[in-house]
């Protein structure tokens, strides 16, 4: 939603007053005239709409109560009760036909209420309703709803929600076509008291009887489809059964996550990785956090699985990679030669542009590719092994290091792992905690380490919290480790200071 102030006094500027300007630039006068004519047309159209709609609403308010019971008091269009009555009668007469319910919603309309006040917002709402109706009223496949002596093809369900009923017998995808046309054509800016108001319309579609036979059932599913389409989790407006597994809370949270990058709510923590034999810091794992405006600090497990499930993970990965490469550039400028490890989701490996985008990031920052470690889980390899292997091979050709995360917990065969171009494996903390107290756990961890050694892979142990565990791992031949014994995760921007302090303590 955007408000742009348009100085209406500009329209009254005499042409002769611009003659001095034309002497400097012959093209300026035609351009100014063109802009002013466009704005004037927009203003006149809005004024005409205001006058006609105000007159109609005023006359509607003088009509008897039966009219008010079936029509919205703000726009004068048939309300939800009238819409449901018409549809119910239609389905009783001819239940074997195929129809579509088209649901429409004005996005972020509450901002208009706050900025312009309730009366102006209602006026704008009435104009938008008329524009939606214009797009539908001449369509032969859209049900006509009586509206005094005229016809209305849109119902105002209340708030900023509208609906139309479409016959789908002749054109199966007619409702989707109309939804796309309304989304594209209706949101032309409207002028209210010199402000050009921009807005968006989202849509949802359900089909009768495919998605339900009751009007309320179709409404609920159309709303789910609208929410998905509104937040861009789905390119289509049409309901699908998979959408039912998502609650309103999930949808709202994912909508907030889509804005979190722009609103700078995301932050990166880091946990160092050490060479267990020399105590030298060789790398650090980057960990994503979300400072949610109302739920507080959220860890990756609180939102990343949901983001991946709903197809939103790749933009987050791109942001993390960009921040990590910039940090590597700053570390090198300060004389620190360590690597940063970034986790990739399985769906990230389905993005063929990942390699080119990462190469561009590294080249622009003048950071060597080997300074970046990309961590993947074994489960990520199972979705599409051929495509995953191709992307990993291209990443390895680029020069970045690859690490297999949570090694030993997945289902991949050793034969497949042997084909992967990985250089490191990370042993899950479930195998590490209590290692020095349990011979069974030590035997399992030892077997995992032996497999990694036979594959000539560097082993990184996660979750080291006690010195006794670190000592045992050293005896077993583990090269690297990370955990609370060395440092809890802290803000990424504090890494240079932490490194200086660590080196100072070790050199004393």
VOGU-3710 file (C-alpha; in Angstrom, 3 decimals, decimal comma):
1> xxxxxxxxxx> 0,000/0,000/0,000  1,521/3,321/-1,071  0,309/6,906/-0,707  1,625/9,520/-3,137  0,670/13,186/-2,718  -0,371/14,771/-6,010  -0,324/18,611/-6,032  -3,663/19,447/-7,665  -2,615/23,091/-7,988  -0,246/21,941/-10,738
11> xxxxxxxxxx> -3,205/21,415/-13,054  -4,010/25,154/-12,905  -0,540/26,295/-13,994  -0,930/28,552/-17,099  0,813/27,364/-20,231  2,395/30,794/-20,755  4,152/30,418/-17,367  6,167/27,549/-18,794  7,541/29,449/-21,777  10,780/30,147/-19,981
21> xxxxxxxxxx> 11,269/26,464/-19,476  10,703/25,629/-23,130  13,453/27,973/-24,083  15,835/25,806/-22,075  14,491/22,431/-23,114  11,975/21,907/-25,933  11,048/18,492/-24,603  10,070/19,666/-21,114  6,724/21,314/-21,985  5,242/18,278/-23,801
31> xxxxxxxxxx> 6,408/16,025/-20,988  4,842/18,227/-18,294  1,627/18,498/-20,290  1,504/14,719/-20,728  2,030/14,120/-16,994  -0,550/16,736/-16,024  -3,133/15,337/-18,456  -2,615/11,846/-17,035  -3,026/13,037/-13,463  -6,010/15,177/-14,435
41> xxxxxxxxxx> -7,701/12,174/-16,056  -7,107/10,126/-12,935  -8,502/12,908/-10,757  -11,602/13,381/-12,917  -12,283/9,666/-12,999  -12,023/9,431/-9,219  -14,297/12,459/-8,791  -16,916/10,938/-11,109  -16,748/7,665/-9,222  -17,036/9,503/-5,905
51> xxxxxxxxxx> -20,124/11,472/-6,957  -22,006/8,572/-8,524  -21,234/6,140/-5,728  -22,038/8,661/-2,996  -25,370/9,328/-4,644  -26,135/5,625/-4,869  -25,169/4,847/-1,279  -27,240/7,807/-0,056  -30,277/6,582/-1,976  -29,705/3,015/-0,764
61> xxxxxxxxxx> -29,728/4,174/2,830  -33,216/5,591/2,291  -34,608/2,264/1,061  -36,670/-0,002/3,347  -35,103/-2,533/5,736  -35,392/-5,622/3,431  -32,921/-4,016/1,051  -30,485/-3,268/3,867  -30,720/-6,831/5,129  -29,391/-8,145/1,826
71> xxxxxxxxxx> -26,927/-5,406/0,894  -23,730/-4,055/2,412  -24,302/-0,696/4,105  -21,006/0,784/2,825  -20,878/-0,251/-0,844  -24,530/-1,102/-1,480  -23,601/-4,401/-3,125  -25,305/-7,702/-2,204  -23,939/-8,995/1,083  -22,911/-12,483/2,209
81> xxxxxxxxxx> -26,475/-13,454/3,137  -27,820/-12,484/-0,291  -24,924/-14,237/-2,016  -25,374/-17,493/-0,100  -29,145/-17,455/-0,668  -28,701/-17,046/-4,421  -26,088/-19,811/-4,620  -28,131/-22,214/-2,494  -31,191/-21,739/-4,722  -29,089/-22,189/-7,842
91> xxxxxxxxxx> -27,560/-25,437/-6,566  -30,976/-26,765/-5,547  -32,274/-26,192/-9,092  -29,267/-27,600/-10,911  -26,830/-29,458/-8,632  -25,156/-31,385/-11,463  -23,494/-28,355/-13,044  -19,898/-27,304/-12,430  -19,197/-23,908/-10,848  -16,333/-21,930/-9,327
101> xxxxxxxxxx> -16,296/-19,608/-6,340  -14,043/-16,591/-6,830  -12,979/-14,881/-3,594  -11,245/-11,480/-3,657  -9,517/-9,512/-0,893  -7,952/-6,032/-0,745  -4,528/-6,337/0,844  -3,350/-4,117/3,747  -6,518/-2,013/3,704  -6,128/-1,229/7,403
111> xxxxxxxxxx> -3,303/1,152/6,454  -5,788/3,291/4,531  -8,050/3,459/7,572  -5,149/4,669/9,682  -3,851/7,172/7,131  -7,053/8,616/5,673  -9,712/7,960/8,290  -12,775/5,761/8,202  -14,971/7,873/5,920  -12,326/8,250/3,224
121> xxxxxxxxxx> -11,450/4,560/3,513  -15,119/3,644/3,028  -15,274/5,863/-0,029  -12,211/4,141/-1,461  -13,684/0,724/-0,641  -16,833/1,614/-2,558  -14,814/2,682/-5,609  -12,764/-0,520/-5,582  -15,960/-2,585/-5,346  -17,331/-0,784/-8,394
131> xxxxxxxxxx> -14,150/-1,470/-10,328  -14,297/-5,168/-9,466  -17,912/-5,272/-10,582  -16,991/-3,606/-13,878  -14,612/-6,462/-14,617  -17,320/-9,060/-13,994  -20,718/-7,621/-14,871  -20,483/-8,247/-18,637  -19,105/-11,766/-18,314  -21,787/-14,275/-19,414
141> xxxxxxxxxx> -20,381/-17,017/-17,139  -20,636/-14,917/-13,955  -23,860/-15,084/-11,969  -25,777/-11,796/-11,997  -26,985/-10,628/-8,583  -29,906/-8,168/-8,525  -29,018/-4,630/-7,503  -32,010/-2,272/-7,858  -32,571/-1,651/-11,569  -28,983/-2,590/-12,405
151> xxxxxxxxxx> -27,080/-5,849/-12,171  -24,199/-6,639/-9,838  -21,892/-9,601/-10,336  -19,930/-9,141/-7,134  -21,032/-9,589/-3,532  -19,469/-7,702/-0,634  -18,976/-10,312/2,069  -17,931/-7,764/4,677  -14,679/-6,042/5,540  -12,532/-6,064/2,413
161> xxxxxxxxxx> -13,707/-9,434/1,054  -15,716/-9,870/-2,162  -17,018/-12,896/-4,051  -18,411/-13,955/-7,419  -19,967/-17,191/-8,678  -18,739/-18,468/-12,049  -20,265/-21,114/-14,313  -17,433/-23,513/-15,164  -19,256/-25,818/-17,568  -18,134/-24,112/-20,770
171> xxxxxxxxxx> -14,703/-22,827/-19,679  -13,050/-24,915/-16,996  -10,475/-22,276/-15,986  -12,688/-19,216/-16,375  -12,505/-18,294/-12,677  -8,682/-18,385/-12,697  -8,634/-16,183/-15,793  -10,986/-13,657/-14,189  -8,952/-13,679/-10,970  -5,748/-12,890/-12,835
181> xxxxxxxxxx> -7,453/-10,155/-14,835  -8,862/-8,501/-11,713  -5,515/-8,669/-9,905  -3,861/-7,007/-12,890  -6,482/-4,459/-14,001  -8,374/-3,299/-10,907  -5,539/-1,928/-8,669  -5,153/1,338/-10,629  -4,307/4,159/-8,184  -7,252/6,116/-6,784
191> xxxxxxxxxx> -7,111/9,799/-5,837  -8,492/10,792/-2,428  -7,929/14,451/-1,421  -4,782/14,777/-3,498  -3,355/11,381/-2,459  -2,873/8,670/-5,062  -3,690/5,440/-3,219  -2,105/2,233/-4,463  -3,430/-1,148/-3,344  -3,323/-4,848/-4,211
201> xxxxxxxxxx> -5,999/-7,475/-4,669  -5,493/-11,168/-3,916  -7,757/-13,986/-5,068  -8,690/-17,555/-4,231  -10,706/-20,058/-6,245  -12,581/-23,247/-5,342  -14,535/-25,524/-7,664  -17,975/-27,052/-7,133  -18,407/-29,993/-6,628  -14,696/-30,908/-6,747
211> xxxxxxxxxx> -13,786/-29,030/-3,533  -17,139/-29,177/-1,785  -20,912/-28,957/-2,177  -21,717/-26,486/0,613  -21,223/-22,744/0,190  -19,494/-22,313/3,565  -17,132/-25,187/2,794  -16,221/-23,642/-0,556  -15,731/-20,256/1,132  -13,311/-21,683/3,694
221> xxxxxxxxxx> -11,234/-23,441/1,050  -11,226/-20,396/-1,222  -9,904/-18,365/1,703  -7,085/-20,891/2,204  -6,189/-20,638/-1,468  -6,282/-16,842/-1,245  -3,927/-16,849/1,738  -1,455/-19,063/-0,084  -1,583/-16,927/-3,194  -1,424/-13,695/-1,210
231> xxxxxxxxxx> 1,801/-14,706/0,506  3,189/-16,107/-2,765  3,500/-19,681/-1,513  1,611/-20,692/-4,634  1,501/-19,154/-8,103  -2,037/-20,394/-8,650  -5,163/-19,102/-6,960  -6,861/-22,492/-6,956  -7,344/-24,516/-3,781  -5,527/-27,830/-3,392
241> xxxxxxxxxx> -5,938/-30,375/-0,547  -2,316/-29,870/0,541  -3,224/-26,382/1,757  -5,423/-27,775/4,536  -2,424/-28,838/6,618  -1,512/-25,200/7,206  -3,190/-23,225/9,949  -3,771/-19,492/9,904  -0,945/-19,146/12,439  1,467/-20,849/10,066
251> xxxxxxxxxx> 0,384/-18,699/7,154  0,721/-15,510/9,172  4,133/-16,560/10,455  5,356/-17,321/6,949  4,032/-13,973/5,750  6,034/-12,304/8,515  9,102/-14,325/7,572  8,864/-13,120/3,980  9,194/-9,553/5,311  11,830/-10,368/7,932
261> xxxxxxxxxx> 14,793/-9,770/5,602  13,589/-6,323/4,539  12,748/-5,367/8,118  16,188/-6,562/9,337  14,746/-9,052/11,813  17,139/-11,847/10,828  20,497/-12,189/12,510  23,452/-14,552/12,295  25,239/-16,201/15,187  28,415/-18,202/14,882
271> xxxxxxxxxx> 30,122/-21,075/16,743  33,868/-21,665/16,210  35,397/-24,974/15,070  38,840/-25,925/16,387  41,614/-28,268/15,412  41,464/-30,632/18,386  45,199/-31,308/18,284  46,480/-27,717/18,052  43,510/-25,708/19,452  43,751/-23,512/16,368
281> xxxxxxxxxx> 40,468/-21,981/15,150  40,020/-23,250/11,604  36,384/-22,420/10,874  33,082/-21,286/12,350  29,545/-22,452/11,688  27,004/-19,743/10,830  23,624/-20,109/12,579  20,478/-18,239/11,533  18,214/-16,575/14,125  14,942/-14,665/13,725
291> xxxxxxxxxx> 14,142/-11,835/16,114  10,386/-12,152/15,769  8,469/-8,933/16,602  6,119/-10,671/19,057  7,512/-14,171/19,711  11,049/-13,128/20,564  14,224/-14,834/19,383  13,479/-17,938/17,301  16,032/-20,682/16,643  16,326/-22,435/13,253
301> xxxxxxxxxx> 14,228/-25,401/14,411  11,361/-22,980/15,133  10,922/-21,741/11,571  13,301/-23,275/9,000  11,486/-26,641/8,608  8,241/-24,760/7,989  9,974/-22,367/5,577  11,380/-25,280/3,582  8,042/-27,061/3,573  6,341/-23,975/2,129
311> xxxxxxxxxx> 9,011/-23,197/-0,447  10,479/-20,128/1,284  13,896/-21,445/2,273  15,967/-20,390/-0,742  15,605/-16,600/-0,236  16,791/-17,113/3,352  19,763/-19,182/2,151  20,675/-16,468/-0,350  20,647/-13,869/2,421  22,803/-16,031/4,708
321> xxxxxxxxxx> 25,323/-16,711/1,927  25,544/-13,004/1,104  26,148/-12,050/4,733  28,681/-14,859/5,195  30,717/-13,911/2,142  30,771/-10,277/3,247  31,986/-11,389/6,691  34,736/-13,507/5,097  35,857/-10,440/3,185  36,046/-8,405/6,409
331> xxxxxxxxxx> 37,901/-11,192/8,257  40,532/-11,428/5,542  41,007/-7,676/5,616  41,693/-7,951/9,359  44,178/-10,773/8,867  42,043/-13,753/9,942  42,300/-16,766/7,655  39,432/-19,020/8,700  36,464/-20,550/6,894  32,740/-20,097/7,480
341> xxxxxxxxxx> 30,315/-23,022/7,272  26,755/-22,441/6,022  23,926/-24,993/6,118  22,038/-25,753/2,901  18,519/-27,194/2,782  17,591/-30,013/0,445  15,492/-27,665/-1,705  18,505/-25,337/-2,077  20,233/-28,108/-3,986  17,352/-28,082/-6,476
351> xxxxxxxxxx> 18,177/-24,491/-7,468  20,360/-24,700/-10,563  21,232/-20,995/-10,306  22,810/-21,534/-6,877  26,305/-22,116/-8,294  26,316/-19,029/-10,550  24,958/-16,767/-7,818  27,521/-18,028/-5,315  30,356/-17,608/-7,799  29,309/-14,007/-8,398
361> xxxxxxxxxx> 29,207/-13,311/-4,645  32,728/-14,711/-4,133  34,184/-12,836/-7,096  32,627/-9,506/-6,105  34,015/-9,843/-2,562  37,364/-11,236/-3,787  37,022/-14,150/-1,378  38,580/-17,538/-2,249  35,959/-20,236/-2,670  37,739/-22,588/-0,242
371> xxxxxxxxxx> 36,952/-20,132/2,577  33,316/-21,229/2,384  32,058/-24,594/3,635  28,578/-25,709/2,608  26,976/-28,244/4,953  24,277/-30,638/3,732  22,370/-33,358/5,562  22,222/-36,943/4,373  18,430/-36,717/4,000  18,888/-33,897/1,476
381> xxxxxxxxxx> 20,582/-36,340/-0,876  17,603/-38,669/-1,164  14,990/-36,422/-2,805  16,648/-36,341/-6,237  20,074/-38,044/-6,044  21,044/-37,383/-9,660  20,261/-33,675/-9,585  21,777/-33,269/-6,129  24,987/-34,956/-7,216  25,217/-32,704/-10,271
391> xxxxxxxxxx> 24,836/-29,525/-8,169  27,378/-30,750/-5,599  29,896/-31,540/-8,346  29,486/-28,033/-9,768  29,930/-26,506/-6,310  33,078/-28,539/-5,801  34,401/-27,407/-9,193  33,802/-23,857/-8,022  36,189/-24,585/-5,147  33,942/-24,429/-2,075
401> xxxxxxxxxx> 34,342/-27,133/0,571  31,463/-29,548/1,141  30,557/-31,181/4,455  28,071/-33,957/5,178  26,166/-32,906/8,307  24,788/-35,274/10,987  26,900/-38,106/9,600  25,710/-41,489/10,826  22,080/-40,489/11,377  20,915/-40,656/7,755
411> xxxxxxxxxx> 19,932/-43,491/5,464  22,404/-43,073/2,605  24,439/-46,079/1,628  28,208/-45,993/1,841  28,338/-46,678/-1,880  26,410/-43,487/-2,600  28,370/-41,419/-0,082  31,586/-42,541/-1,769  30,366/-40,844/-4,969  29,771/-37,507/-3,255
421> xxxxxxxxxx> 32,411/-34,791/-3,712  32,505/-34,004/0,037  35,660/-33,324/2,067  34,238/-33,293/5,582  31,712/-35,132/7,721  30,173/-33,802/10,931  29,393/-36,385/13,601  26,078/-35,606/15,277  26,153/-34,505/18,906  23,936/-37,473/19,844
431> xxxxxxxxxx> 26,999/-39,688/19,348  29,349/-37,329/21,198  27,579/-36,502/24,465  28,551/-39,017/27,141  31,172/-40,569/24,871  33,639/-40,998/27,740  31,066/-42,701/29,971  29,643/-45,350/27,646  31,678/-48,064/25,930  28,777/-48,726/23,560
441> xxxxxxxxxx> 28,567/-45,085/22,530  32,341/-44,971/22,154  32,237/-48,057/19,934  29,550/-46,543/17,674  31,424/-43,248/17,430  34,647/-45,106/16,715  32,992/-47,026/13,879  31,714/-43,791/12,355  35,178/-42,268/12,600  36,716/-45,348/10,949
451> xxxxxxxxxx> 34,279/-45,106/8,035  35,092/-41,433/7,572  38,839/-42,108/7,692  38,515/-44,876/5,095  36,717/-42,405/2,855  39,575/-39,920/3,520  37,216/-37,353/5,002  37,952/-34,783/7,695  35,812/-35,422/10,780  34,206/-32,610/12,779
461> xxxxxxxxxx> 32,616/-33,574/16,114  29,647/-31,468/17,251  28,425/-30,887/20,783  31,688/-31,144/22,746  30,934/-29,876/26,242  33,584/-31,538/28,420  37,369/-31,760/28,181  37,197/-35,533/28,816  35,136/-35,927/25,639  37,628/-33,863/23,659
471> xxxxxxxxxx> 40,526/-35,967/24,974  38,748/-39,188/24,015  38,027/-37,870/20,524  41,677/-36,928/20,030  42,731/-40,502/20,924  40,169/-41,846/18,445  41,643/-39,715/15,670  38,982/-36,999/15,324  40,503/-33,888/13,745  38,069/-31,051/14,499
481> xxxxxxxxxx> 35,404/-30,176/17,043  32,946/-27,540/18,174  30,747/-27,130/21,210  30,126/-25,281/24,449  33,535/-26,365/25,764  35,085/-23,809/23,443  32,271/-21,312/22,942  28,546/-20,923/22,893  27,120/-19,340/19,717  27,477/-15,556/19,606
491> xxxxxxxxxx> 26,753/-12,751/17,152  28,646/-13,046/13,890  29,856/-9,457/14,013  31,672/-10,289/17,256  33,817/-12,996/15,623  36,939/-10,820/15,063  36,982/-9,773/18,740  36,485/-13,375/19,870  39,345/-14,546/17,654  41,691/-11,901/19,027
501> xxxxxxxx> 40,856/-12,902/22,593  41,265/-16,619/21,835  44,654/-16,161/20,222  45,772/-13,925/23,080  44,796/-16,567/25,687  46,552/-19,347/23,785  49,758/-17,376/23,341  50,124/-16,451/27,014
//
